[in-house]
């Protein structure tokens, strides 16, 4: 065999999703590929146990890109097991960007376990695009399945992650519900069929929790005063820290102390953004743990907390928040809860709809971009107006319309069904516009009407009338310009839909 003529680096990533994709298995396949093609592997970049949903934490991939872009790469090729090893990004363009960055640095990428050559041909480009989309879709579908499983376990009274909190402990139980022992901080179950529940902690800690509630409800002490009393007695939190207004407040508002199992207060789906979910999306199972605080006492505490903000006008609440921002330089739920001069963060969410909305009213822009939360809220408000406008136009043309109040599926003339979707306009880091359309396979409409929103998501840009017979995917990504076969369904207005729904009298042929 001739001497190696090409020098290459190997990049491997082991996700937490597939054991068969272990780094060693990937490396074996890459080495076999290199051996049969006269390629010498001179460097290995390895990310172990890293999620493919984000670049964050993947130090090896970052180093690979730095070496290539800084001209420090002593190789001409990068060998990767398959397309998904770059990552299972929700935006396939992100996955493609890493290959492009390598190419721009004079280093080409080869996929060793794929059934195509990465030669820049139209066929390879199409296959890569499909595989990147499939990789992202896999993560999304997996997230939905995991969320459903976690929700079911919550409803059955099992704890899903997180520390127990002061006064409580995590109890490990087997599949039959028999106790197996308490889990210390940092310990996790090791048998898949085992479950975790919350149980009361030491009696001394339970008494302190009751002390907090009684001081707050019966004596009218503030959270700050109660924290001072606890610190004077040398009592520490479950994290061995001094008590603060915020830590006392969290005990006063957490339903686990009356035996309720509440989950999904916040979301971090697909490693995108932390989101505070509205109460309607919380998963709750009541009375599944042994309570350590009387229900009446808990309700009284919530009433006191709620009444503090009820006595303040909107302007007064916002002024308090504005002063807190001027004093601290930034805002968060914990910062608000720690302040003696402000209502609680939950009060701001209740009064103004969300903390993000409260922030915007005082001109504060968090470092993390939460605009999409408000944009989604705006779209939910706009949606019924768009639906009603479409229905009114169809009826004016003599069409008969029935809308299912539960599913919002529109039936026209008892002949075909329509599902209307508003697609939020997203701006990529490169400045391009993107729209994501999710088809509701459960409703199975004959036509999905996609309203592409313009930048700012206040006005409609255009419309796609997508027939079910041609839409065989669960999710579709639209760019500013798309393939001709897709843009054939694009219209500047809904006249084409109204034409389909219009009743036309049949002439008397006699």
C-alpha positions in Angstrom: 0.0 0.0 0.0 1.3 3.5 -0.9 2.3 5.9 1.8 -0.3 8.3 3.2 -0.8 11.3 1.0 -3.3 13.3 3.1 -3.2 14.4 6.7 -6.5 14.5 8.6 -8.0 15.3 12.0 -10.8 13.2 13.4 -13.7 14.7 15.3 -15.8 12.5 17.5 -18.7 13.3 19.8 -20.5 11.0 22.1 -24.1 12.2 22.8 -26.1 11.0 25.8 -28.7 9.7 23.3 -27.1 6.7 21.6 -24.6 4.3 23.2 -23.8 2.8 19.8 -22.4 6.2 18.9 -19.7 6.0 21.5 -16.5 7.9 20.7 -14.5 4.6 20.3 -17.0 3.2 17.8 -16.9 6.4 15.8 -13.1 6.5 15.9 -12.9 2.8 14.8 -15.1 3.6 11.7 -13.0 6.8 11.0 -9.7 4.9 11.2 -11.0 2.1 8.9 -12.1 4.8 6.4 -8.7 6.5 6.6 -6.8 3.2 6.2 -8.5 2.3 3.0 -7.9 5.7 1.4 -4.3 6.4 2.4 -5.2 9.1 4.9 -3.0 9.7 8.0 -4.9 10.8 11.2 -2.6 13.3 12.9 -4.9 14.8 15.5 -8.0 13.8 17.5 -10.7 16.2 18.7 -13.1 14.5 21.2 -16.2 15.7 23.0 -17.5 13.1 25.4 -21.1 13.1 26.7 -22.0 16.4 25.1 -25.4 17.2 23.8 -25.6 18.0 20.1 -28.2 20.7 20.6 -25.8 23.6 21.3 -22.2 24.5 20.7 -21.8 25.5 24.4 -19.6 23.1 26.3 -18.2 21.4 23.3 -14.6 22.5 23.8 -13.1 20.1 21.3 -15.2 21.4 18.4 -14.5 25.0 19.4 -10.8 24.2 19.4 -11.0 22.5 16.0 -12.6 25.6 14.5 -10.1 27.9 16.1 -7.2 25.8 14.8 -8.6 25.8 11.2 -9.5 29.5 11.2 -6.2 30.7 12.8 -4.1 28.7 10.3 -2.8 26.4 13.0 -4.2 23.2 11.5 -1.6 20.8 10.3 -4.1 18.7 8.3 -6.1 19.1 5.1 -9.2 17.0 6.1 -11.5 16.6 9.0 -13.0 13.1 9.3 -16.4 12.9 11.0 -18.5 9.8 11.6 -21.7 11.1 10.1 -23.6 14.4 9.6 -25.3 14.3 13.0 -22.0 14.4 14.8 -21.7 18.1 14.2 -24.9 18.4 16.2 -28.7 17.9 16.3 -29.3 21.6 16.0 -32.9 22.8 15.5 -31.6 25.1 12.8 -29.9 23.0 10.2 -28.0 26.0 8.9 -26.0 26.0 12.2 -24.8 22.5 11.6 -23.9 23.4 8.0 -22.0 26.5 9.2 -19.3 24.5 10.9 -18.5 22.6 7.7 -18.5 25.8 5.8 -16.0 27.4 8.3 -13.7 24.4 7.8 -14.0 24.7 4.0 -13.2 28.5 4.2 -10.1 27.6 6.2 -8.9 25.3 3.5 -9.9 22.1 5.3 -12.4 19.8 3.7 -14.9 17.5 5.6 -15.6 13.9 4.9 -18.3 11.8 6.5 -17.0 8.2 7.0 -20.2 6.4 7.8 -22.5 8.1 5.2 -23.5 6.5 1.9 -22.5 9.5 -0.2 -19.3 11.4 -1.0 -19.1 14.9 0.4 -17.9 16.2 -3.0 -20.1 19.4 -3.2 -22.4 17.9 -5.9 -26.1 18.8 -5.9 -26.9 15.3 -4.7 -24.6 15.4 -1.7 -25.9 18.9 -0.8 -29.5 17.7 -0.8 -28.7 14.6 1.2 -26.8 16.6 3.8 -29.6 19.1 4.1 -32.2 16.3 4.7 -30.0 14.6 7.2 -29.4 17.8 9.2 -33.1 18.4 9.3 -33.7 14.8 10.4 -31.1 15.2 13.1 -32.9 18.2 14.5 -36.3 16.6 14.2 -35.1 13.6 16.1 -34.2 15.8 19.1 -37.5 17.6 18.9 -39.5 14.4 18.8 -37.4 12.8 21.6 -38.0 15.9 23.7 -41.8 15.6 23.2 -41.7 11.9 24.2 -39.5 12.6 27.3 -41.8 15.5 28.3 -44.8 13.3 28.1 -43.2 10.6 30.2 -42.1 13.1 32.8 -45.5 14.6 33.0 -47.0 11.2 33.6 -44.6 10.4 36.4 -45.4 13.8 38.0 -49.1 13.0 37.9 -48.3 9.7 39.7 -46.6 11.6 42.5 -42.9 11.0 41.5 -40.3 13.7 41.8 -38.5 14.8 38.6 -35.1 16.3 39.4 -34.1 19.1 41.6 -33.2 19.3 45.3 -35.7 18.4 47.9 -35.5 21.8 49.7 -35.3 22.7 53.3 -37.4 20.5 55.6 -37.8 17.7 52.9 -35.8 14.8 51.7 -35.7 12.7 48.5 -36.9 9.1 49.2 -35.9 6.3 46.7 -38.5 3.7 46.2 -38.5 0.5 44.0 -41.0 -0.5 41.4 -43.4 -1.9 44.0 -43.3 1.4 46.0 -41.2 0.1 48.8 -38.7 2.5 50.4 -35.0 1.9 49.6 -33.4 4.8 51.4 -32.8 8.5 51.3 -30.8 10.2 48.6 -28.2 12.7 49.7 -27.5 15.9 47.8 -25.9 15.0 44.5 -27.0 11.3 44.6 -29.2 9.9 41.9 -31.0 6.7 41.3 -29.1 4.0 39.4 -31.9 1.6 38.5 -34.3 2.8 35.8 -37.4 1.4 37.4 -36.7 3.1 40.7 -38.6 6.3 41.5 -38.1 9.3 43.8 -40.7 10.9 46.1 -40.5 13.7 48.7 -40.8 12.9 52.4 -40.6 15.1 55.5 -37.0 15.7 56.7 -35.8 15.9 60.3 -38.4 17.1 62.8 -36.2 20.1 63.6 -36.3 21.3 60.0 -40.0 20.7 59.8 -40.5 22.9 62.8 -38.5 25.7 61.3 -40.7 25.6 58.1 -43.8 25.8 60.3 -42.1 28.6 62.3 -41.6 30.6 59.1 -45.3 30.2 58.1 -46.6 31.1 61.6 -44.4 34.2 61.9 -45.5 35.3 58.5 -49.2 34.6 58.8 -50.0 34.9 62.5 -47.6 37.6 63.6 -47.4 39.6 60.3 -43.6 39.4 60.1 -42.0 40.1 56.8 -39.7 37.7 55.0 -36.7 39.9 55.8 -37.6 39.9 59.5 -38.0 36.1 59.5 -34.6 35.7 57.8 -33.0 37.8 60.5 -34.6 35.8 63.3 -33.3 32.5 61.7 -29.8 33.9 61.3 -29.7 35.2 64.9 -30.4 31.6 66.0 -27.6 30.3 63.9 -29.9 28.3 61.6 -28.7 27.7 58.1 -30.5 26.9 54.9 -30.3 23.5 53.2 -27.3 24.8 51.3 -25.6 25.8 54.6 -26.0 29.5 53.8 -27.5 32.5 55.7 -31.2 33.1 55.2 -32.4 35.9 53.0 -35.7 37.5 52.1 -35.7 35.4 48.9 -35.0 32.1 50.5 -37.8 32.6 53.0 -40.1 33.8 50.3 -39.5 30.6 48.3 -40.5 28.5 51.2 -43.7 30.5 51.6 -44.8 30.0 48.0 -43.8 26.4 47.3 -46.7 23.9 47.1 -44.5 21.0 48.0 -44.8 21.9 51.7 -48.5 21.1 51.5 -47.8 17.8 49.6 -48.3 19.0 46.0 -46.0 17.8 43.2 -45.6 20.8 40.8 -43.4 20.7 37.7 -42.8 22.6 34.4 -42.8 26.0 36.0 -39.9 26.8 33.7 -38.7 25.1 30.5 -35.4 24.7 28.8 -36.5 22.7 25.8 -34.0 21.7 23.2 -31.3 23.7 25.1 -32.7 26.9 23.6 -33.9 29.4 26.2 -35.1 29.3 29.8 -38.8 30.2 29.8 -41.1 30.8 32.7 -44.3 29.0 31.8 -47.8 30.3 32.7 -49.6 28.5 35.5 -51.9 26.8 32.9 -48.9 24.8 31.6 -47.7 23.6 35.0 -48.0 19.9 35.7 -49.6 19.4 39.1 -50.5 16.4 41.3 -52.1 17.4 44.6 -51.7 15.6 47.9 -49.1 13.1 46.7 -46.5 13.8 49.4 -46.9 14.0 53.1 -47.5 17.7 54.0 -45.5 19.5 56.7 -47.6 22.7 56.6 -51.3 23.0 57.1 -53.3 23.8 54.0 -55.1 26.7 55.7 -51.8 28.2 56.7 -50.4 28.0 53.2 -53.5 29.6 51.6 -53.3 32.4 54.2 -49.7 33.0 53.2 -50.6 33.2 49.5 -53.4 35.7 50.3 -51.0 38.0 52.2 -48.4 37.9 49.4 -51.1 38.6 46.8 -52.6 41.5 48.8 -49.3 43.3 48.9 -49.3 44.0 45.2 -53.1 44.5 45.0 -52.6 47.6 47.2 -50.3 49.1 44.6 -51.2 50.6 41.2 -49.5 49.5 38.0 -47.4 52.7 38.0 -46.4 52.2 41.6 -45.3 48.6 40.9 -43.3 49.7 37.8 -41.8 52.5 39.7 -40.6 50.1 42.4 -39.1 47.9 39.7 -37.4 50.8 38.0 -35.8 51.9 41.3 -34.6 48.3 41.9 -33.0 48.2 38.5 -31.3 51.5 39.1 -29.9 50.2 42.3 -28.8 46.7 41.2 -28.0 47.3 37.5 -29.9 44.2 36.4 -33.1 42.3 37.2 -34.1 38.7 37.7 -36.8 36.8 39.6 -34.5 36.2 42.6 -33.3 39.9 42.7 -36.9 41.0 42.8 -37.8 38.5 45.5 -34.8 39.6 47.6 -35.9 43.2 47.6 -37.9 44.5 50.5 -39.2 47.4 48.5 -40.7 45.4 45.6 -43.7 43.0 45.3 -42.7 39.5 44.5 -41.7 38.3 41.0 -44.9 36.2 40.9 -46.9 39.4 41.5 -45.3 41.1 38.5 -46.0 38.0 36.4 -49.7 38.0 37.5 -50.1 41.8 37.0 -48.3 42.3 33.7 -48.4 38.8 32.2 -44.8 38.0 32.5 -41.5 39.3 33.9 -40.3 40.1 30.4 -43.3 42.3 29.9 -42.6 44.0 33.2 -39.0 44.6 32.2 -40.0 46.1 28.8 -42.4 48.6 30.5 -39.5 50.1 32.4 -37.1 50.0 29.5 -35.0 47.1 30.7 -33.6 44.7 28.2 -32.1 41.5 29.7 -28.8 40.2 28.2 -30.7 37.1 27.1 -33.1 37.8 24.3 -36.6 37.0 25.4 -38.3 38.9 22.6 -39.7 35.6 21.2 -41.8 35.1 24.4 -43.6 38.4 23.7 -43.8 37.7 20.0 -45.5 34.3 20.7 -47.9 36.1 23.0 -48.6 38.6 20.4 -49.3 35.9 17.8 -51.7 34.2 20.1 -53.6 37.4 20.4 -53.5 38.0 16.6 -54.5 34.4 15.7 -58.3 34.6 16.4 -58.5 37.9 14.5 -56.9 36.3 11.4 -59.2 33.2 11.7 -62.3 35.4 12.1 -61.3 37.5 9.1 -60.9 34.5 6.9 -64.3 33.0 8.1 -66.1 36.3 7.5 -64.7 36.5 3.9 -65.8 33.0 3.1 -69.2 33.6 4.4 -69.6 36.8 2.4 -68.9 34.8 -0.7 -71.7 32.4 0.2 -69.6 29.7 1.7 -70.7 27.7 4.7 -68.1 27.6 7.6 -68.0 25.5 10.8 -65.2 25.9 13.3 -64.4 23.3 16.0 -64.2 25.3 19.2 -61.7 22.8 20.7 -59.4 22.1 17.8 -60.0 25.3 15.8 -60.2 23.1 12.7 -62.3 24.9 10.0 -64.7 23.0 7.8 -65.8 24.7 4.6 -69.0 23.8 2.7 -68.8 20.4 4.3 -66.2 19.6 1.6 -62.8 20.3 3.0 -61.0 21.3 6.2 -58.5 24.0 6.9 -56.0 24.5 9.7 -54.6 28.0 10.0 -51.1 28.5 11.3 -49.2 31.8 12.1 -45.5 31.3 11.6 -43.2 33.6 13.5 -40.5 35.4 11.5 -37.0 34.6 12.9 -33.8 36.3 12.1 -30.7 34.1 11.9 -27.3 35.4 13.2 -26.4 35.9 9.5 -29.4 38.2 9.0 -31.5 35.8 6.9 -35.2 35.3 7.6 -36.6 31.9 8.5 -40.0 30.5 9.4 -40.8 27.1 10.9 -44.2 25.4 10.2 -45.4 22.5 12.3 -48.2 20.5 10.8 -50.8 19.1 13.2 -51.0 15.4 12.1 -53.7 14.8 14.7 -56.1 17.1 13.0 -55.2 16.0 9.5 -56.6 19.1 7.7 -57.0 19.0 3.9 -55.2 22.4 3.6 -52.8 24.1 6.0 -52.9 27.8 5.6 -49.6 29.2 6.7 -49.4 32.9 7.5 -45.8 34.0 7.2 -45.3 37.0 9.5 -43.2 39.9 8.5 -40.2 41.1 10.6 -41.5 42.2 14.0 -44.3 39.7 13.8 -47.0 42.3 13.7 -48.2 42.0 10.1 -48.7 39.2 7.6 -46.0 39.0 4.9 -47.6 36.4 2.7 -49.5 33.1 2.7 -48.9 29.4 1.8 -51.8 27.1 1.0 -50.3 23.7 1.6 -52.4 20.7 0.6 -52.1 17.6 2.9 -51.4 15.3 -0.1 -48.2 17.1 -0.9 -47.0 17.7 2.7 -45.5 14.5 4.0 -43.4 16.0 6.8 -44.3 17.0 10.3 -42.3 20.2 10.2 -41.3 22.5 7.4 -38.7 25.3 7.3 -39.2 28.2 5.0 -36.6 30.7 3.8 -37.2 34.0 2.1 -37.0 32.1 -1.2 -37.7 28.4 -1.5 -37.7 25.8 -4.2 -40.2 26.3 -7.0 -42.3 23.3 -6.0 -42.9 24.9 -2.6 -43.3 28.5 -3.6 -45.9 27.5 -6.1 -48.2 27.4 -3.1 -47.3 31.0 -2.0 -49.8 33.8 -2.4 -49.7 37.5 -1.5 -53.3 37.3 0.0 -56.0 34.7 0.7 -58.0 35.3 -2.4 -57.1 31.9 -3.7 -58.5 30.3 -0.6 -61.7 32.4 -0.8 -62.0 31.3 -4.4 -61.9 27.6 -3.4 -64.6 28.3 -0.8 -66.9 30.4 -3.0 -70.3 29.0 -3.9 -71.0 29.1 -7.6 -74.7 28.7 -8.8 -75.2 26.0 -11.4 -76.9 27.2 -14.5 -80.2 25.8 -15.5 -79.4 23.7 -18.5 -83.0 23.3 -19.6 
